[in-house]
Every structure is written in C-alpha cells, then in structure tokens.
C-alpha cells in the first residue's frame, strides 16, 4: 500500500507526508520535475525504514528512522523509495522553484537562528513539538525567521526540527 497525502503549499516550498508498506514503492520520474513543488529534495523518515535506489537500480541510501536525507543529487533523475522492515513513513520537503535547493539540518537540541539578509530561514517541527519564542509548534508546523531577528529554538527531549536555509 502506498499513501501520499495532499501537499501543503507554503511560500518557497511544499511539504507532504507519505507511507508505504513492505513491497511497495514511491517512484519519482523525471517528468515530475517539470512542475515546481514536485521534486522532493529533503526526506525525513518519521517511522520505519526504507531504501532509495537511483535510475540504474543502485542503492543510494539506507533510509533509517528519525534521520534526514538530501536528494538534491537526484534532481532530474528517476529514483524510487522502497519500504523495508514492514513500512516507511516520511515527510518530504520540495523546494519552489525546484532547482533552488535548501541546505537542511536535523536538530535534536536547542539552537539559535539569526535571520540574514537575502536568506530564507525556515524551521519545521517533524517530531513531537518545539518552542520558538514561547510559542509551541506541533508536528508539521513551521516558522520563518525574518531578517534581523534572532531566536532560540527549544527542542525538547524526543523532539526533532528541520532547519532549512537558502
């Protein structure tokens, strides 16, 4: 079984969640890259595990639970994600425009972000909840840090955030 939820469209990126069971796969074709928001650059495995293969069938990544992967080297190329060990659930982040990639970091501890001129700084909660300026962000909520603003992002135990910048 393969399930990909409707995308959530945001300024500068799109994100969605998906799930596949053992034996099923998510296939990405090069035709998908023609439209902005369809290329999944950042891939966070929320639950389970999987494998990512390139167009030649070569194993590129062993996808492990609670880890972050950057697929930018697969832009304009076919790839497929297969579940292993029963299932794989993920959060995919797709840049808009598709060819303007993000730098992404998985954060499991508190960190500080300072908005820089000409840069996009985005924080997405991907596990449990995080706190930004005394405001709670639950899973799949995000915040932009504007130019000139400096914030501390609190990442409680057993929580994860993705920090995107470009």
TIRO-2110 file (N, C-alpha, C; in Angstrom, 1 decimal):
// TIRO-2110
0.8, -1.2, 0.0, N, 1, A
0.0, 0.0, 0.0, CA, 1, A
0.9, 1.2, 0.0, C, 1, A
0.6, 2.2, -0.8, N, 2, A
1.3, 3.5, -0.9, CA, 2, A
0.3, 4.6, -0.7, C, 2, A
0.6, 5.5, 0.2, N, 3, A
-0.3, 6.6, 0.5, CA, 3, A
0.6, 7.9, 0.5, C, 3, A
0.3, 8.8, -0.3, N, 4, A
0.9, 10.1, -0.3, CA, 4, A
-0.2, 11.2, 0.0, C, 4, A
-0.1, 11.9, 1.1, N, 5, A
-1.1, 12.9, 1.4, CA, 5, A
-1.0, 14.1, 0.5, C, 5, A
-2.1, 14.9, 0.5, N, 6, A
-2.1, 16.1, -0.3, CA, 6, A
-1.0, 17.0, 0.2, C, 6, A
-0.3, 17.7, -0.8, N, 7, A
0.8, 18.6, -0.4, CA, 7, A
0.3, 19.8, 0.3, C, 7, A
1.1, 20.3, 1.2, N, 8, A
0.8, 21.6, 1.9, CA, 8, A
1.7, 22.6, 1.2, C, 8, A
1.1, 23.6, 0.6, N, 9, A
1.8, 24.6, -0.2, CA, 9, A
2.1, 25.8, 0.7, C, 9, A
3.4, 26.1, 0.8, N, 10, A
3.9, 27.3, 1.6, CA, 10, A
4.7, 28.2, 0.6, C, 10, A
5.0, 29.3, 1.1, N, 11, A
5.8, 30.3, 0.3, CA, 11, A
7.2, 29.7, 0.2, C, 11, A
7.7, 29.3, -1.0, N, 12, A
9.0, 28.8, -1.2, CA, 12, A
9.2, 27.4, -1.1, C, 12, A
8.2, 26.6, -0.6, N, 13, A
8.4, 25.2, -0.5, CA, 13, A
7.0, 24.5, -0.4, C, 13, A
7.0, 23.2, -0.6, N, 14, A
5.8, 22.4, -0.4, CA, 14, A
6.2, 21.2, 0.4, C, 14, A
5.4, 20.8, 1.3, N, 15, A
5.7, 19.5, 2.0, CA, 15, A
4.5, 18.6, 2.1, C, 15, A
4.8, 17.3, 2.3, N, 16, A
3.8, 16.3, 2.4, CA, 16, A
4.3, 15.2, 3.2, C, 16, A
3.4, 14.3, 3.5, N, 17, A
3.7, 13.1, 4.2, CA, 17, A
3.3, 11.9, 3.3, C, 17, A
4.0, 10.8, 3.6, N, 18, A
3.7, 9.6, 2.8, CA, 18, A
4.0, 8.4, 3.6, C, 18, A
3.5, 7.2, 3.2, N, 19, A
3.7, 6.0, 3.8, CA, 19, A
3.6, 4.8, 2.8, C, 19, A
4.5, 3.9, 2.9, N, 20, A
4.4, 2.7, 2.0, CA, 20, A
4.8, 1.5, 2.9, C, 20, A
4.1, 0.4, 2.5, N, 21, A
4.3, -0.8, 3.2, CA, 21, A
5.4, -1.7, 2.5, C, 21, A
5.9, -2.7, 3.1, N, 22, A
6.9, -3.6, 2.5, CA, 22, A
6.4, -4.1, 1.2, C, 22, A
7.2, -4.0, 0.2, N, 23, A
6.9, -4.4, -1.1, CA, 23, A
6.4, -3.3, -2.0, C, 23, A
6.0, -2.2, -1.5, N, 24, A
5.5, -1.1, -2.3, CA, 24, A
6.6, -0.1, -2.4, C, 24, A
6.4, 0.9, -3.3, N, 25, A
7.5, 1.9, -3.5, CA, 25, A
6.9, 3.2, -4.0, C, 25, A
7.6, 4.3, -3.7, N, 26, A
7.3, 5.6, -4.2, CA, 26, A
8.3, 5.8, -5.4, C, 26, A
7.8, 6.0, -6.6, N, 27, A
8.6, 6.2, -7.8, CA, 27, A
8.6, 7.7, -8.2, C, 27, A
9.7, 8.2, -8.4, N, 28, A
9.8, 9.6, -8.9, CA, 28, A
10.4, 9.6, -10.3, C, 28, A
9.6, 10.2, -11.3, N, 29, A
10.0, 10.2, -12.6, CA, 29, A
10.6, 11.6, -13.0, C, 29, A
11.4, 11.7, -14.0, N, 30, A
12.0, 13.0, -14.3, CA, 30, A
10.9, 13.9, -14.8, C, 30, A
9.8, 13.4, -15.3, N, 31, A
8.7, 14.3, -15.7, CA, 31, A
8.1, 15.1, -14.6, C, 31, A
8.2, 14.5, -13.4, N, 32, A
7.7, 15.1, -12.2, CA, 32, A
8.4, 16.5, -11.9, C, 32, A
9.6, 16.6, -12.4, N, 33, A
10.4, 17.8, -12.0, CA, 33, A
10.0, 19.0, -12.8, C, 33, A
9.2, 18.8, -13.8, N, 34, A
8.8, 20.0, -14.7, CA, 34, A
8.0, 21.0, -14.0, C, 34, A
7.2, 20.6, -13.0, N, 35, A
6.4, 21.5, -12.2, CA, 35, A
7.0, 21.7, -10.8, C, 35, A
7.1, 23.0, -10.5, N, 36, A
7.6, 23.3, -9.2, CA, 36, A
6.8, 22.7, -8.1, C, 36, A
7.5, 22.3, -7.0, N, 37, A
6.9, 21.7, -5.9, CA, 37, A
6.7, 20.2, -5.9, C, 37, A
7.2, 19.6, -7.0, N, 38, A
7.0, 18.1, -7.2, CA, 38, A
8.3, 17.4, -6.9, C, 38, A
9.5, 18.0, -6.9, N, 39, A
10.7, 17.3, -6.6, CA, 39, A
11.0, 17.3, -5.1, C, 39, A
11.1, 16.1, -4.5, N, 40, A
11.3, 16.0, -3.1, CA, 40, A
12.8, 16.0, -2.9, C, 40, A
13.3, 17.2, -2.3, N, 41, A
14.7, 17.3, -2.0, CA, 41, A
15.1, 16.8, -0.7, C, 41, A
14.3, 17.2, 0.3, N, 42, A
14.6, 16.8, 1.7, CA, 42, A
13.6, 15.7, 2.2, C, 42, A
14.1, 14.7, 2.8, N, 43, A
13.3, 13.5, 3.1, CA, 43, A
13.7, 13.1, 4.5, C, 43, A
12.7, 13.2, 5.4, N, 44, A
12.8, 12.8, 6.8, CA, 44, A
12.0, 11.5, 7.1, C, 44, A
12.7, 10.5, 7.6, N, 45, A
12.0, 9.3, 7.9, CA, 45, A
11.4, 9.4, 9.3, C, 45, A
10.1, 9.5, 9.3, N, 46, A
9.4, 9.6, 10.6, CA, 46, A
9.2, 8.3, 11.4, C, 46, A
9.1, 7.2, 10.6, N, 47, A
8.8, 5.9, 11.2, CA, 47, A
9.2, 4.8, 10.2, C, 47, A
9.8, 3.8, 10.7, N, 48, A
10.2, 2.6, 9.9, CA, 48, A
11.5, 2.9, 9.2, C, 48, A
11.7, 2.2, 8.1, N, 49, A
12.9, 2.4, 7.3, CA, 49, A
12.6, 2.1, 5.8, C, 49, A
13.6, 2.3, 5.0, N, 50, A
13.5, 2.1, 3.6, CA, 50, A
14.8, 2.1, 2.9, C, 50, A
14.7, 2.0, 1.6, N, 51, A
15.9, 2.1, 0.7, CA, 51, A
15.6, 3.0, -0.5, C, 51, A
16.6, 3.8, -0.9, N, 52, A
16.4, 4.6, -2.1, CA, 52, A
17.4, 4.1, -3.2, C, 52, A
16.8, 3.9, -4.3, N, 53, A
17.6, 3.4, -5.5, CA, 53, A
17.5, 4.4, -6.6, C, 53, A
18.6, 4.6, -7.3, N, 54, A
18.7, 5.5, -8.5, CA, 54, A
18.1, 4.8, -9.7, C, 54, A
18.3, 5.5, -10.9, N, 55, A
17.7, 5.0, -12.1, CA, 55, A
18.4, 3.7, -12.6, C, 55, A
19.6, 3.4, -12.2, N, 56, A
20.2, 2.2, -12.6, CA, 56, A
19.9, 1.0, -11.6, C, 56, A
19.2, 1.3, -10.6, N, 57, A
18.9, 0.3, -9.6, CA, 57, A
20.0, 0.2, -8.5, C, 57, A
20.9, 1.2, -8.5, N, 58, A
22.0, 1.2, -7.5, CA, 58, A
21.4, 1.8, -6.2, C, 58, A
21.7, 1.1, -5.1, N, 59, A
21.2, 1.6, -3.7, CA, 59, A
22.0, 2.9, -3.4, C, 59, A
21.3, 4.0, -3.2, N, 60, A
21.9, 5.3, -2.9, CA, 60, A
21.9, 5.5, -1.4, C, 60, A
20.8, 5.2, -0.7, N, 61, A
20.6, 5.5, 0.7, CA, 61, A
19.9, 4.3, 1.4, C, 61, A
20.4, 3.9, 2.6, N, 62, A
19.6, 3.1, 3.5, CA, 62, A
18.9, 4.1, 4.4, C, 62, A
17.6, 4.2, 4.3, N, 63, A
16.8, 5.2, 5.0, CA, 63, A
16.4, 4.7, 6.4, C, 63, A
16.9, 5.4, 7.4, N, 64, A
16.7, 5.0, 8.8, CA, 64, A
15.8, 6.0, 9.5, C, 64, A
15.0, 5.4, 10.4, N, 65, A
14.0, 6.2, 11.2, CA, 65, A
14.7, 7.3, 11.9, C, 65, A
14.0, 8.5, 11.9, N, 66, A
14.4, 9.7, 12.5, CA, 66, A
15.7, 10.3, 12.0, C, 66, A
15.9, 10.0, 10.7, N, 67, A
17.1, 10.6, 10.0, CA, 67, A
16.6, 11.5, 8.8, C, 67, A
17.5, 12.4, 8.4, N, 68, A
17.2, 13.3, 7.4, CA, 68, A
18.1, 13.0, 6.2, C, 68, A
17.6, 13.1, 5.0, N, 69, A
18.3, 12.8, 3.7, CA, 69, A
18.1, 14.0, 2.7, C, 69, A
19.1, 14.3, 2.0, N, 70, A
19.1, 15.3, 1.0, CA, 70, A
19.2, 14.6, -0.4, C, 70, A
18.2, 14.7, -1.2, N, 71, A
18.1, 14.1, -2.5, CA, 71, A
18.5, 15.0, -3.7, C, 71, A
19.2, 16.2, -3.4, N, 72, A
19.4, 17.1, -4.5, CA, 72, A
20.3, 16.5, -5.6, C, 72, A
21.1, 15.6, -5.3, N, 73, A
21.9, 14.9, -6.4, CA, 73, A
21.1, 14.1, -7.3, C, 73, A
19.8, 13.9, -7.0, N, 74, A
18.9, 13.1, -7.8, CA, 74, A
17.9, 14.0, -8.6, C, 74, A
18.2, 15.3, -8.5, N, 75, A
17.3, 16.2, -9.3, CA, 75, A
17.4, 15.9, -10.8, C, 75, A
16.3, 15.8, -11.5, N, 76, A
16.2, 15.5, -12.9, CA, 76, A
16.5, 14.0, -13.2, C, 76, A
16.5, 13.2, -12.2, N, 77, A
16.8, 11.7, -12.4, CA, 77, A
15.7, 10.9, -11.7, C, 77, A
15.4, 9.7, -12.3, N, 78, A
14.5, 8.8, -11.7, CA, 78, A
15.0, 8.2, -10.4, C, 78, A
14.2, 8.0, -9.4, N, 79, A
14.6, 7.3, -8.3, CA, 79, A
13.3, 6.6, -7.7, C, 79, A
13.6, 5.6, -6.8, N, 80, A
12.4, 5.0, -6.1, CA, 80, A
12.8, 4.7, -4.7, C, 80, A
11.8, 4.9, -3.8, N, 81, A
12.0, 4.6, -2.4, CA, 81, A
11.1, 3.4, -2.1, C, 81, A
11.7, 2.4, -1.5, N, 82, A
11.0, 1.2, -1.1, CA, 82, A
11.0, 1.0, 0.4, C, 82, A
9.9, 0.6, 1.0, N, 83, A
9.9, 0.3, 2.4, CA, 83, A
10.7, -1.0, 2.7, C, 83, A
11.2, -1.0, 3.9, N, 84, A
11.8, -2.3, 4.4, CA, 84, A
11.4, -2.4, 5.8, C, 84, A
11.5, -3.7, 6.3, N, 85, A
11.0, -4.0, 7.7, CA, 85, A
9.6, -3.5, 7.9, C, 85, A
8.7, -3.9, 7.0, N, 86, A
7.3, -3.7, 7.1, CA, 86, A
6.8, -2.3, 6.5, C, 86, A
7.4, -1.2, 6.9, N, 87, A
6.9, 0.1, 6.4, CA, 87, A
7.8, 1.2, 6.5, C, 87, A
7.5, 2.3, 5.8, N, 88, A
8.3, 3.6, 5.9, CA, 88, A
7.3, 4.7, 5.8, C, 88, A
7.4, 5.6, 6.8, N, 89, A
6.6, 6.8, 6.8, CA, 89, A
7.5, 8.0, 6.8, C, 89, A
7.3, 9.0, 5.9, N, 90, A
8.2, 10.1, 5.7, CA, 90, A
7.5, 11.4, 5.6, C, 90, A
8.3, 12.5, 5.7, N, 91, A
7.9, 13.9, 5.4, CA, 91, A
8.9, 14.3, 4.3, C, 91, A
8.3, 14.8, 3.2, N, 92, A
9.1, 15.2, 2.1, CA, 92, A
9.0, 16.7, 2.0, C, 92, A
10.1, 17.4, 1.7, N, 93, A
10.1, 18.9, 1.6, CA, 93, A
10.6, 19.1, 0.1, C, 93, A
9.8, 19.9, -0.6, N, 94, A
10.0, 20.1, -2.0, CA, 94, A
10.3, 21.6, -2.2, C, 94, A
11.4, 22.0, -2.7, N, 95, A
11.7, 23.5, -2.9, CA, 95, A
10.9, 24.0, -4.1, C, 95, A
10.6, 25.3, -4.0, N, 96, A
10.0, 26.0, -5.1, CA, 96, A
10.8, 27.3, -5.2, C, 96, A
11.4, 27.6, -6.4, N, 97, A
11.4, 26.7, -7.6, CA, 97, A
12.2, 25.4, -7.3, C, 97, A
12.0, 24.4, -8.0, N, 98, A
12.5, 23.1, -7.8, CA, 98, A
14.0, 23.0, -7.8, C, 98, A
14.6, 23.9, -8.6, N, 99, A
16.1, 23.8, -8.8, CA, 99, A
16.8, 24.7, -7.8, C, 99, A
16.1, 25.4, -6.9, N, 100, A
16.7, 26.3, -5.9, CA, 100, A
16.7, 25.5, -4.6, C, 100, A
17.8, 24.8, -4.3, N, 101, A
17.8, 23.8, -3.2, CA, 101, A
18.1, 24.5, -1.9, C, 101, A
17.6, 23.8, -0.9, N, 102, A
17.8, 24.2, 0.5, CA, 102, A
19.0, 23.5, 1.1, C, 102, A
19.6, 24.1, 2.1, N, 103, A
20.6, 23.4, 2.9, CA, 103, A
19.7, 23.0, 4.1, C, 103, A
19.8, 21.8, 4.6, N, 104, A
18.9, 21.3, 5.6, CA, 104, A
19.8, 20.6, 6.7, C, 104, A
19.3, 20.8, 8.0, N, 105, A
19.9, 20.2, 9.1, CA, 105, A
18.8, 19.7, 10.0, C, 105, A
19.0, 18.5, 10.6, N, 106, A
18.1, 17.9, 11.6, CA, 106, A
18.6, 18.4, 12.9, C, 106, A
17.7, 19.0, 13.7, N, 107, A
18.1, 19.5, 15.0, CA, 107, A
17.4, 18.7, 16.1, C, 107, A
18.2, 18.2, 17.1, N, 108, A
17.6, 17.4, 18.2, CA, 108, A
17.9, 18.1, 19.5, C, 108, A
18.5, 19.2, 19.5, N, 109, A
18.8, 20.0, 20.7, CA, 109, A
18.5, 21.5, 20.4, C, 109, A
18.4, 22.3, 21.4, N, 110, A
18.2, 23.7, 21.3, CA, 110, A
19.2, 24.3, 20.4, C, 110, A
18.8, 25.4, 19.6, N, 111, A
19.7, 26.1, 18.7, CA, 111, A
19.2, 27.5, 18.5, C, 111, A
20.1, 28.3, 18.0, N, 112, A
19.8, 29.8, 17.8, CA, 112, A
19.9, 30.0, 16.3, C, 112, A
18.9, 30.8, 15.8, N, 113, A
18.8, 31.2, 14.4, CA, 113, A
18.8, 32.7, 14.3, C, 113, A
19.6, 33.2, 13.4, N, 114, A
19.6, 34.7, 13.2, CA, 114, A
19.3, 34.9, 11.7, C, 114, A
18.2, 35.6, 11.5, N, 115, A
17.8, 35.9, 10.1, CA, 115, A
18.8, 36.7, 9.4, C, 115, A
19.2, 36.3, 8.2, N, 116, A
20.2, 37.0, 7.4, CA, 116, A
19.5, 37.7, 6.2, C, 116, A
20.0, 38.8, 5.8, N, 117, A
19.5, 39.5, 4.6, CA, 117, A
19.7, 38.6, 3.4, C, 117, A
18.6, 38.5, 2.6, N, 118, A
18.6, 37.7, 1.4, CA, 118, A
18.5, 36.2, 1.6, C, 118, A
18.3, 35.7, 2.8, N, 119, A
18.3, 34.3, 3.1, CA, 119, A
16.9, 33.9, 3.6, C, 119, A
16.5, 32.7, 3.2, N, 120, A
15.3, 32.2, 3.8, CA, 120, A
15.7, 31.3, 5.0, C, 120, A
15.1, 31.4, 6.1, N, 121, A
15.4, 30.6, 7.3, CA, 121, A
14.0, 30.0, 7.8, C, 121, A
13.9, 28.7, 7.7, N, 122, A
12.6, 28.1, 8.0, CA, 122, A
12.9, 26.9, 8.9, C, 122, A
12.0, 26.8, 9.9, N, 123, A
12.1, 25.7, 10.9, CA, 123, A
10.8, 25.0, 10.9, C, 123, A
10.9, 23.7, 10.7, N, 124, A
9.8, 22.8, 10.7, CA, 124, A
9.9, 21.8, 11.8, C, 124, A
8.8, 21.7, 12.6, N, 125, A
8.7, 20.6, 13.6, CA, 125, A
8.3, 19.3, 12.9, C, 125, A
9.2, 18.3, 13.1, N, 126, A
8.9, 17.0, 12.5, CA, 126, A
8.6, 15.8, 13.4, C, 126, A
8.9, 16.1, 14.7, N, 127, A
8.6, 15.1, 15.7, CA, 127, A
8.2, 15.8, 17.0, C, 127, A
7.1, 15.4, 17.6, N, 128, A
6.5, 15.9, 18.8, CA, 128, A
6.3, 17.4, 18.7, C, 128, A
7.0, 18.2, 19.5, N, 129, A
6.8, 19.7, 19.4, CA, 129, A
8.1, 20.4, 19.7, C, 129, A
8.2, 21.7, 19.3, N, 130, A
9.3, 22.5, 19.5, CA, 130, A
8.7, 23.9, 20.0, C, 130, A
9.6, 24.7, 20.6, N, 131, A
9.2, 26.0, 21.1, CA, 131, A
10.0, 27.1, 20.5, C, 131, A
9.4, 28.1, 19.9, N, 132, A
10.1, 29.3, 19.3, CA, 132, A
9.4, 30.5, 19.9, C, 132, A
10.2, 31.3, 20.7, N, 133, A
9.8, 32.5, 21.3, CA, 133, A
8.5, 32.2, 22.2, C, 133, A
8.6, 31.2, 23.0, N, 134, A
7.5, 30.8, 23.9, CA, 134, A
6.2, 30.4, 23.2, C, 134, A
6.3, 30.1, 21.9, N, 135, A
5.2, 29.6, 21.2, CA, 135, A
5.4, 28.1, 20.8, C, 135, A
4.5, 27.3, 21.1, N, 136, A
4.6, 25.9, 20.8, CA, 136, A
4.3, 25.6, 19.3, C, 136, A
5.1, 24.8, 18.7, N, 137, A
4.9, 24.4, 17.3, CA, 137, A
4.8, 22.8, 17.4, C, 137, A
3.7, 22.3, 16.9, N, 138, A
3.5, 20.9, 16.8, CA, 138, A
4.0, 20.3, 15.5, C, 138, A
3.9, 19.0, 15.4, N, 139, A
4.4, 18.3, 14.2, CA, 139, A
3.8, 18.9, 12.9, C, 139, A
4.6, 19.1, 11.9, N, 140, A
4.2, 19.7, 10.6, CA, 140, A
3.9, 21.2, 10.6, C, 140, A
4.1, 21.8, 11.8, N, 141, A
4.0, 23.3, 11.8, CA, 141, A
5.4, 23.9, 11.5, C, 141, A
5.4, 25.1, 11.0, N, 142, A
6.7, 25.7, 10.7, CA, 142, A
6.7, 27.2, 11.0, C, 142, A
7.9, 27.7, 11.0, N, 143, A
8.1, 29.2, 11.3, CA, 143, A
9.2, 29.7, 10.4, C, 143, A
9.0, 30.9, 9.9, N, 144, A
10.1, 31.6, 9.2, CA, 144, A
10.7, 32.6, 10.1, C, 144, A
12.0, 32.7, 10.0, N, 145, A
12.8, 33.7, 10.8, CA, 145, A
13.2, 34.8, 9.9, C, 145, A
12.7, 36.0, 10.2, N, 146, A
12.9, 37.1, 9.3, CA, 146, A
14.2, 37.8, 9.5, C, 146, A
14.6, 38.5, 8.5, N, 147, A
15.9, 39.3, 8.5, CA, 147, A
16.0, 40.1, 9.8, C, 147, A
17.1, 40.1, 10.5, N, 148, A
17.4, 40.9, 11.6, CA, 148, A
16.8, 40.3, 12.9, C, 148, A
16.1, 39.2, 12.9, N, 149, A
15.6, 38.6, 14.0, CA, 149, A
16.5, 37.5, 14.5, C, 149, A
16.7, 37.4, 15.8, N, 150, A
17.5, 36.3, 16.4, CA, 150, A
16.6, 35.5, 17.4, C, 150, A
16.4, 34.2, 17.2, N, 151, A
15.5, 33.4, 18.1, CA, 151, A
16.2, 32.2, 18.5, C, 151, A
15.8, 31.8, 19.7, N, 152, A
16.3, 30.5, 20.2, CA, 152, A
15.1, 29.5, 20.0, C, 152, A
15.5, 28.4, 19.4, N, 153, A
14.5, 27.3, 19.1, CA, 153, A
14.8, 26.2, 20.2, C, 153, A
13.8, 26.0, 21.0, N, 154, A
13.9, 24.9, 22.0, CA, 154, A
13.4, 23.6, 21.5, C, 154, A
14.2, 22.6, 21.5, N, 155, A
13.9, 21.3, 21.0, CA, 155, A
13.9, 20.3, 22.2, C, 155, A
12.7, 20.1, 22.8, N, 156, A
12.7, 19.2, 24.0, CA, 156, A
13.1, 17.8, 23.7, C, 156, A
13.4, 17.0, 24.7, N, 157, A
13.8, 15.6, 24.5, CA, 157, A
12.8, 14.9, 23.7, C, 157, A
13.2, 14.0, 22.8, N, 158, A
12.4, 13.2, 21.9, CA, 158, A
11.7, 14.1, 20.9, C, 158, A
12.1, 15.3, 20.6, N, 159, A
11.5, 16.1, 19.6, CA, 159, A
12.6, 16.4, 18.5, C, 159, A
12.2, 16.7, 17.3, N, 160, A
13.1, 17.0, 16.2, CA, 160, A
12.5, 18.1, 15.4, C, 160, A
13.5, 18.9, 14.9, N, 161, A
13.1, 20.0, 14.0, CA, 161, A
14.1, 20.0, 12.8, C, 161, A
13.6, 20.4, 11.6, N, 162, A
14.4, 20.6, 10.5, CA, 162, A
14.6, 22.1, 10.3, C, 162, A
15.9, 22.5, 10.1, N, 163, A
16.3, 23.8, 9.9, CA, 163, A
16.7, 23.9, 8.4, C, 163, A
15.9, 24.7, 7.6, N, 164, A
16.2, 25.0, 6.2, CA, 164, A
16.7, 26.4, 6.0, C, 164, A
17.7, 26.5, 5.1, N, 165, A
18.2, 27.8, 4.8, CA, 165, A
18.6, 27.8, 3.3, C, 165, A
18.4, 28.9, 2.6, N, 166, A
18.9, 29.1, 1.2, CA, 166, A
18.9, 30.5, 0.9, C, 166, A
END
